[in-house]
């Protein structure tokens, strides 16, 4: 293998290849901003990654090939199998999991680099410009690993999606953070003989912090959290780049850090939540508007698939409002079928996509694209809302909070001011949903009790298939 | 490399990230998040360097786990992004004559009007 080792670590040739690789990342992400070039952009970024990995493998002095190959093979195997098997509906938790392992890798590298510097200390000091980035990567990487795993578990319904909070949680988190920071200062102050025990305590403290910070956050806010952790992992990777003097890590990590920050802010804005609000205020634990006990037996209208089919078939214009329930029920193909049957009868069908429909911006677009729904039928909220009063029937499929008129009408509601799809403006509304239970925000939806709303209590996929069949028979 | 040079690179890269990303239509946010997620898997290089130069067993063990984690992040991230984007690439079947123009037109104007 010595034949392969041709590049001097930190030398011009290796650095030039790293520069090529991060240029491809930037170019790839840029191409990723338009639907027609996005796939190509992803390929370009992947090529950049391959160049970066090969360059590193060619560095002079790299040994332990058996271990390296084992790590690469294991990671590739898991990555490939997971990516092939994951369903489109599970994308958000898949991203959370990949983000988590990335953060875990950062934390482990920080630990290892700490040991490496420590062992070569020989009476000198660890330079602070290496030690501080190592500590930063260790803390953020560990928080990101555990936080992402909790986010994954919540989205996968392994643990309750409700906000879980203990009394004094924020005080506890603040104390934990203070403790972790204190330990970091302790290590930095003793950089002539830092204690590995304290370093491991930092990793564990940050792990606890990651768990405790994400547990109290409700399922509805998970996309914001994952996006934030994605940005954080990027920054921690950049910090690892400072510690390792690796320009590819610095640029790529920073690129992810700044892009993830923008994405996080956009998501939070779409949900009318500030990022600090998401992180520090458990959502729906105790709704302020008093909606909790009020809605025991409110009157609502319930209909079956046949009635729904008749309403839809004789309408001129139908707007479908898909939500996370559609994703969970894997109903995108059935809904497309239903829309096809309606269009055969001359009904105009459009889809109204809330910015956070599904569990991430763009998630619903991916699902509907999978079912071959043409782009031009996917209409954004701001574009479709003015058309709502002219719409005959709005069909809400598995969506809840994003259609709740309380966001507009009730200033006391916890979701007051959140932009919604104004389905209540349509002549008639059909809501396909399993029950009247509240959505992720944990509050009742006034829409269900409006006089022009009909509830169709069923699984989204089954209901859509039945309606499609009934429309076909009319 | 000097710290000040690294800091310069860091700040410039942050601005590049803001500029490149702020033009993405909402439709592509999930794939984009997944793609950037794959890119931070570049930290696996750190694992390669650690293992490649480590002579102590604990460091090697930690490093191998880091390589495996980073590789999952990279391989899984790019593959999943590719799968998601593959769905957008499929052409709408009706009206084949104008479909491709429609598709790119409406998607482009979806949010990022200037793009």
Interface residues (C-beta under 8 A of the other chain):
Chain A: X9 X10 X22 X25 X26 X28 X29 X30 X32 X33 X34 X35 X36 X38 X39 X41 X42 X43 X45 X46 X49 X52 X53 X56 X57 X59 X61 X62 X63 X64 X67 X68 X70 X71 X72 X74 X75 X76 X78 X79 X80 X82 X83 X84 X86 X88 X91 X92 X94 X95 X98 X99 X101 X102 X104 X105 X106 X108 X109 X111 X112 X113 X115 X116 X119 X129 X226 X227 X230 X233 X234 X236 X237 X238 X240 X241 X242 X244 X245 X246 X247 X248 X249 X250 X251 X252 X253 X254 X255 X256 X257 X258 X259 X260 X262 X263 X266 X267 X355 X360 X361 X362 X363 X365 X366 X369 X370 X372 X374 X375 X376 X378 X380
Chain B: X1 X3 X6 X9 X10 X13 X14 X15 X16 X17 X18 X20 X21 X22 X23 X24 X25 X26 X27 X28 X29 X30 X31 X32 X33 X34 X35 X36 X37 X38 X39 X40 X41 X42 X43 X44 X45 X46 X47 X48 X49 X50 X51 X52 X53 X54 X56 X58 X59 X60 X62 X63 X64 X65 X66 X67 X68 X69 X70 X71 X72 X73 X74 X75 X76 X77 X78 X79 X80 X81 X82 X83 X84 X85 X86 X87 X88 X89 X90 X92 X93 X94 X99 X102 X103 X104 X105 X106 X107 X108 X110 X111 X112 X115
